[in-house]
Amino acid sequence: MAALQPLLELTRGRIIESTHFGSIAVVDSNGRLLHSYGDPYGVAFLRSSAKPFQALPFVERGGVEHFNFTQRELSLACSSHDTAEIHLETVKAMQAKVGIQESDLQCGTHLPSDASTLKMVIQQGITPTPNFNNCSGKHTAMLAHAKMRGLPLENYLSLGHPIQQDILTAFSEMCEIEKEKVELGVDGCSAPNFAVPLLNAALGMAHLCDPSSLNQIRARACREITSAMTTYPEMISNDGEFDCELMKTGSGKIVTKRGAEGFQIIGLLPGVYGENGVGIAFKVMDGDASRMNDALESSSRVRPAITLEILRQLKALNETQLQSLAKFGPKKQIKNHRGILTGESYPVFELA
């Protein structure tokens, strides 16, 4: 991304101590670049922001009905959950419906992000298992997709596996970019992942939220996914986490999904900003690493504030909605460990 621009500044006293750089693209479902900042054509990996697209072929083929998945379970298939008890219970229920074992998941393991579960793991000396992985819902849906079609399970993450080829095809079609131009990589959970220009990622999200130009089967699947995500946003991340709280505040009209290394994607259903659906994609180039407080709660410094500032500038959130999310930004006070005010953080961009 050659044209990175400042997104967020942090001060200490009267001095700017840190600056986070990145780029933004805002696109409608007709493919028009409505607004941008920095380099909207810069290529970036979506990481976990790709999960709704990775679930799309499974939903299109009738997987939700085949396994009698609930909306809550479909939402978890699109999630980066925090491994709260509700997430563990839900992914186990999905696996029971599919007839697979936790050991079939090839996502690896990591410590939970949910503070209560993390404390339990530490206090009881529990070794995390694959279901603890924040991608376990996605992997369970991928295995369900393979099993439904009578395909091998042992290599379900191979790029040559039919379900991964279906995912790549659906993703490229949603983002209106040739498959050969999609840059490929391996995600943290070992699944294939995709890098495309921010403009194309935003267009994919615009189509997801406004599938009126798509064929009937795909349009229905898109609406199933966005409805599940907005109806059960606590499954996408966790209660209190930004993605969840923004979708609650958006009352079914705003869809959002964070990705690792500073990626964020947001979708506005028709009527929120004009008559068409709108997709927003941005990348914080330093990765926007999460931070943990004394209560063992993790949060990101940059993406929530930038998301809220974009939505404020687009007037996609009213003042009451913005106030309800004020703990996430856009402007925040910075205090030290004694609670003394030391500075502030604030967005510094204007959408073109």
C-alpha positions, 0 to 999 in steps of 0.5 A: 500500500503505497499511499498509506495515510494517518488514521489515528493519533495518540498524544501524551501531554501536548506531543503526538506520541504514536500514529497508526497508518492505513487505508479505507475503501467505501463501495456500494453494491453497484461497484461504485467507489463512494469514498476512500482514504489512503490507497483503496486499491491496496492489497491486504489479507482479509484474515477472519473478515473472510469468514462470512464468504467462507460459509457462503457455499455451504449455505448455498448448497442447503447445508443449514437445512441438511443439518438443521443448524439454527441461526445461532449455529450459522452465526458461529460458523462465521465467527471469531468467537472468544471461547465463552461457554456459549461458544463451546456449547454451540460448537459441540452441538453443531458437531453432534448434528454433523456426526464429527469429532472435535479431533477432526478439526485441523485449526490448532489450539490457543488460549481463550479470549473470554476472561471467565474461560481464561481464568478457568483454564489457568486455575484448573490447568486445562489444556485447550482443545481445538474447540477453544480455537476462535475458528472452530465454528468455521472449521466445523461448518467446513467439515459439515460441507465436506460430509454433506457432499460425501467428500474426504474429511482428512484434507478439507483444508487443502486448497485443491479440496472441492469445498475450498475451490467452491469457497475461492470461486464464491469469494472471487465472484462476490468481490468481482475479481478473477480467481487468478488475481486473488492472492492466497495464503495460509491463515492462523487456523491453517485454512486458505485465506485471501488477499484482494484490493480493499475496493474488492473486499468492500464490494464483496461485503456490499453484495453480501448485504445487498444481494439484489443483483445476485442469483436467487440461490446466492441472494437467499444464502447471503440474507441467511448469513447476514440475518444470523450474524445480526440476530446473534452477534454475541456468537460472532465475537462475544458480549462486550466485544466491539463487533458484537456491540456494533451489530446490536446497536445497528439493529440488524442494519449493520454487519461487521467482522474483524480480521487479524493484523488490522483488517476490518470489514463492515456492511450497511444494508440498503437504506442505511447510506443511500438506497443500495447496500454499502461495503467498507473495508480498511487495513491498519498497516501495523496490525493493530495488536490487541491489548489485555487489561487487568480484568483479562479482557482483550481489545483493539486500539485502532479498528473500533475507533476508525469504524465508528469515525467512518460511520459517523462521517457517513451519518450511518449512526445517529448521536444516540447510537454513537453515545452508546458505543462511546467506550470504543471511540472515536475519541478516547481519553488515555489514562495510566495505571493509576487512573491519571489522564495522560493523553487522548486518541482520536481519528485524523482522517476525512473520507474523500 
